[in-house]
Structure formats: structure tokens, C-alpha cells
């Protein structure tokens, strides 16, 4: 459901209410204390279970995405303090053609933002992201907000038009009692 005053984002694949599929990623950087080693292959979506999740799929990890990562980091920290049953989890998935460039971008993203609770990963199918998600190649950034293994919201942005407040509003609505 779009937020009041916001245009509804169009996603090729996932829609609110859809089940959240699983996919494997390789951890590149970030979240040093999550028990996952850099280079390890896993399903973060599976690891986080039915907890509220924000997944950021980015074709570019330029500085424009930094403010979104900052908002997510603060939201994750806040949920650790206030959520008794389920804590917010988030991760950034870089997708594209050149795996070594994606790896470098992931490391640079975490270094620039200082994010300590959010891992930066690449999918095992790095070129297009998880096949079941059908991410549109027309969007630089797709953000999927989910809870109880179901999609709550999907927002898409051009790299220079990222709106962290829209994502923050979705998170607040999802975590509201």
C-alpha cells in the first residue's frame, strides 16, 4: 500500500502480500557481529526468518545510497532497543555484471557509511538478483520491506532519486503495534 502523498512504485515482480522467496548471497562486508564470515554463502532471508526485513537491491552503490543505509542502520538499532519479539533486520544486495566491481562497491559502501549492523552482499546470480523477485533492470534501487515472510511494500528509485523517508515511513508502519 503506498503511503499518503506518495506515488505508487511499479515493480515488475514482487507486490505487497506476496510471499517472500529465498535466495543465496555471498557476504562481502558489514555486520561483523552477525556470525557470518565474509565470503560465506548463505540465505540471509532464511537466517532472518519471519522477522521484519528490509532488503535493498542496488545496481550502483554510489554515495546517493548512503543516506538510505544510514536510515536503515538507525532503524535496526532502534528496533533492538524497542522490539521485544521481532527485531528489524536489513541487508544490501548489489547486483550487476562485474562481480569484482560489486565486491569493491560493497566494501566501499560499508566503509563510507560506517554501517555496523547491515551486511552488504552479492547474490550468487549477481547479474539480475534473485530470479523469483523479477527485479526491473530499469530501476537502480529496489527496496523490499517484509514481515512474517510476506512483502509489505516495494519501492523503486533511480540512483539520484532515492527517498529514505519513504522507506523509514514503511518501517515505522510495519513495526507499529
C-alpha positions in Angstrom: 0.0 0.0 0.0 1.6 3.3 -1.0 2.0 6.0 1.6 -0.3 9.0 1.6 1.0 11.6 -0.8 3.5 9.1 -2.4 3.3 7.8 -6.0 2.8 4.1 -6.1 6.0 2.4 -7.3 5.8 0.0 -10.1 7.7 -3.3 -9.6 8.0 -6.0 -12.2 8.0 -8.7 -9.7 7.1 -8.6 -6.0 3.9 -6.9 -4.8 2.6 -6.3 -1.3 1.1 -9.5 0.1 3.4 -11.8 -2.0 5.3 -14.5 -0.1 9.0 -13.6 0.3 11.1 -16.1 -1.6 14.5 -17.3 -0.6 17.8 -16.7 -2.3 21.5 -17.3 -1.7 24.0 -14.5 -1.3 27.7 -14.1 -0.6 28.6 -11.8 2.3 31.1 -9.2 1.2 31.2 -6.6 4.1 29.5 -5.2 7.1 27.6 -6.7 10.1 30.8 -8.0 11.7 29.0 -9.4 14.7 26.2 -11.4 12.9 28.1 -14.7 13.0 28.6 -14.8 9.2 32.1 -14.7 7.8 33.0 -12.5 4.8 32.9 -14.8 1.7 30.3 -17.1 3.3 27.4 -18.2 1.1 24.0 -18.2 2.8 20.4 -17.2 2.6 20.1 -14.0 4.8 16.3 -14.0 4.1 16.2 -17.6 5.7 18.5 -16.6 8.5 16.2 -13.7 9.5 13.1 -15.9 9.3 9.8 -14.1 9.8 11.5 -11.0 11.4 10.7 -7.7 9.7 13.2 -7.3 6.9 14.3 -4.5 4.6 16.2 -5.6 1.5 17.9 -3.0 -0.6 18.8 -4.2 -4.2 21.2 -1.8 -5.8 22.7 -1.8 -9.3 25.0 1.0 -8.1 26.5 1.7 -4.7 27.3 5.3 -5.2 27.2 7.9 -2.4 23.5 8.6 -3.2 22.6 5.3 -1.4 24.5 6.2 1.7 21.6 8.2 3.4 19.3 5.2 2.9 21.8 2.9 4.6 22.1 5.5 7.4 18.3 5.4 7.9 18.3 1.6 7.9 21.2 1.4 10.4 19.3 3.7 12.8 16.1 1.8 12.3 17.8 -1.5 13.1 19.4 0.0 16.2 16.1 1.4 17.4 14.4 -1.9 16.9 17.0 -3.6 19.1 16.1 -1.2 21.9 12.3 -1.3 21.5 11.2 -4.6 19.9 10.8 -7.5 22.3 9.6 -10.2 19.9 11.0 -9.4 16.5 13.8 -7.2 15.6 14.2 -5.4 12.3 16.8 -6.9 10.0 18.3 -5.3 6.8 20.8 -6.1 4.2 22.0 -4.6 0.9 22.3 -6.7 -2.2 24.4 -5.4 -5.0 23.5 -6.7 -8.5 25.3 -6.3 -11.8 27.6 -7.8 -14.4 31.1 -7.4 -12.8 31.5 -9.4 -9.6 34.8 -7.8 -8.6 33.4 -4.3 -9.1 30.3 -5.3 -7.0 32.6 -6.6 -4.2 34.7 -3.4 -4.2 31.4 -1.3 -4.2 30.1 -3.3 -1.2 33.3 -2.8 0.8 33.3 0.9 -0.1 29.6 1.3 0.9 30.1 -0.1 4.3 33.3 1.9 4.9 31.6 5.2 3.7 28.5 4.7 5.8 30.1 3.1 8.9 27.2 0.7 9.0 27.8 -2.0 11.6 24.6 -3.9 11.6 23.8 -4.2 7.9 25.7 -6.7 5.7 26.5 -5.8 2.1 26.2 -8.9 -0.1 26.0 -10.1 -3.7 23.6 -12.7 -5.0 25.0 -15.9 -6.4 23.3 -14.7 -9.6 24.9 -11.3 -9.4 23.7 -10.0 -12.8 19.9 -9.7 -12.1 19.3 -10.5 -8.5 17.0 -13.4 -7.3 15.1 -14.7 -10.3 11.8 -15.1 -8.3 12.0 -11.4 -7.4 12.0 -10.3 -11.1 13.8 -7.0 -10.3 13.3 -4.5 -13.1 16.5 -3.5 -14.8 15.0 0.0 -15.3 15.4 0.7 -11.6 18.8 1.4 -9.9 17.4 0.7 -6.5 14.6 -1.6 -5.4 13.7 -1.7 -1.7 11.6 -4.6 -0.4 10.0 -4.3 3.1 8.7 -7.5 4.5 7.3 -9.0 7.7 6.2 -12.6 8.6 7.7 -13.7 5.3 5.3 -11.5 3.2 6.0 -8.4 1.2 4.7 -5.3 2.9 6.0 -2.7 0.4 8.2 -2.4 -2.6 9.7 0.9 -3.6 11.9 1.6 -6.7 14.2 4.5 -7.3 16.7 6.0 -9.7 20.0 6.3 -8.0 19.7 10.1 -7.7 16.1 10.0 -6.6 16.3 7.8 -3.5 13.8 8.8 -0.8 15.0 7.4 2.6 12.0 8.9 4.3 9.6 6.8 2.3 11.4 3.7 3.5 11.5 5.0 7.0 7.8 5.5 6.9 7.2 2.0 5.7 9.4 0.6 8.5 7.5 2.7 11.1 4.2 1.5 9.8 5.4 -2.1 9.8 6.7 -2.0 13.3 3.8 -0.1 14.8 1.9 -2.1 17.5 
